[in-house]
Amino acid sequence: MMMPSCLRGTLLSFRPILAALYPHHGSWLDPKWRPLVRVACLHGTAKHSQYTETSWLSQRKMASHIVGYPRMGPKRELKFALESFWDGKSSAEDLEKVAADLRASIWKQMSEAGIKYIPSNTFSYYDQVLDTTAMLGAVPDRYSWTGGEIGYSTYFSMARGNATVPAMEMTKWFDTNYHFIVPELSPATKFSYASHKAVSEYKEAKALGVDTVPVLVGPVSYLLLSKAAKGVEKLFSLLSLLDSILPIYKEVVAELKAAGASWIQFDEPTLVKDLAAHELAAFSSAYAELESALSGLNVLTETYFADVPAESYKTLTSLSGVTAYGFDLVRGTKTLELIKSAGIPSGKYLFAGVVDGRNIWADDLAASLSTLQCLEAVVGKDKLVVSTSCSLMLSRKKLARLSRSKRSLTSMCSSTESLREMTWLSTLASNCLVLHLLPMDGCNPMDHVA
Ligand SMILES: *[C@@H]1O[C@H](CO)[C@@H](O)[C@H](O)[C@H]1NC(C)=O
């Protein structure tokens, strides 16, 4: 059977990656890869039965999304640029140039890979929680910040301290090897919109021709990840500050809208923890308060790293103003069951994190396909988006722990390959779903997908 040239190209370009990812499944004739070959067959058949290949592919391709992207650069360019800046060996302009080049290259890669929902503001000079502290102007007094846009000196003093002031506390970012700077808040904290980074990154990508989904740490997760400043009375509740920070979130959202954003992503990973009723209630009231500011935008509330407990799921799927939910379906097997049993409110999007963001080695394609197929029945084809389980930032760390022989294979599959794997998966998945609907006896790829 004839294989259309575009698909043949795709198959061949994936061959070395597949070989690296699955060293024990080197042969194309291995039963594991038969679905792929079958899809290729069917493309040939479809071509001959008058489907024009390109429109067919573009119509059927499932939309894809990435939760976040590594920020250090393929050769750790950002790390070296930061160290040189901290040592006084290079200027702020030099640092900004390195950072802007890295962002541009990442956005371009994602765009070329055909990713539909591309994140912005997942870049950071330190971490995304500290960026949020800067956005909210929540600078502890000891850094003697006097207002205005927060500059490098204040930002890096909070992160690292200097000869005269200590840094803020650092703690682990959930169960990863990454850390974040813990916000220190008190009833006296005065919030103000003090870092326009989210908006400027959105505009920067747009100027490069890439319309992105700006990502913010959600307001409730921000407070739940904070700690009370020293000397604050025990009864003080961090969540009582919600009313003080929401006006700033509204300002940011308004600026993003004015800049042309049509989607926004709130990362609310604390929803995977076991939260108390009053904490869940804070989510409901925060999003109710933001609802009018968010109108006209599609709003994705993203969770990752674990299952979303049933109570949190209920709260999440009933939040006002939210139009899309993102889940880690690699670690969240119970979440998958919840989605199937409790469903997704009608008309809302499901961002299904089936591509493992932490493990670049493999994606169990057959399992991902059958999960996506199942979810399509829950939300409908046009509301299902294939996504990563978490930020791809986390896939880098894994490399250090691999044996040497494996590492040589790894050079072939950096996060770029993880991107390709996903686009390929989403193409494959949507094609399979389509093909499933077409009566073509004797050549059904799903026969081979358990
Ligand atoms: C240390 O950081 C504080 C707060 O940002 C700043 O006021 C001070 O000038 C810095 N000191 C030195 C030695 O850089």
The ligand as an SDF file (V2000), in Angstrom:
LIG
                    3D

 14 14  0  0  0  0  0  0  0  0999 V2000
   21.5860   44.0320   49.6890 C   0  0  0  0  0  0  0  0  0  0  0  0
   20.2040   44.0570   49.3400 O   0  0  0  0  0  0  0  0  0  0  0  0
   19.4990   45.1580   49.8400 C   0  0  0  0  0  0  0  0  0  0  0  0
   18.0340   44.9540   49.4840 C   0  0  0  0  0  0  0  0  0  0  0  0
   17.8340   44.7630   48.1160 O   0  0  0  0  0  0  0  0  0  0  0  0
   20.0660   46.4450   49.2770 C   0  0  0  0  0  0  0  0  0  0  0  0
   19.3800   47.5460   49.7990 O   0  0  0  0  0  0  0  0  0  0  0  0
   21.5410   46.5290   49.6100 C   0  0  0  0  0  0  0  0  0  0  0  0
   22.0900   47.6390   48.9670 O   0  0  0  0  0  0  0  0  0  0  0  0
   22.2610   45.2780   49.1740 C   0  0  0  0  0  0  0  0  0  0  0  0
   23.6040   45.2920   49.6780 N   0  0  0  0  0  0  0  0  0  0  0  0
   24.6570   45.0200   48.9260 C   0  0  0  0  0  0  0  0  0  0  0  0
   25.9800   45.0200   49.6160 C   0  0  0  0  0  0  0  0  0  0  0  0
   24.5620   44.7460   47.7270 O   0  0  0  0  0  0  0  0  0  0  0  0
  1  2  1  0
  1 10  1  0
  2  3  1  0
  3  4  1  0
  3  6  1  0
  4  5  1  0
  6  7  1  0
  6  8  1  0
  8  9  1  0
  8 10  1  0
 10 11  1  0
 11 12  1  0
 12 13  1  0
 12 14  2  0
M  END
$$$$
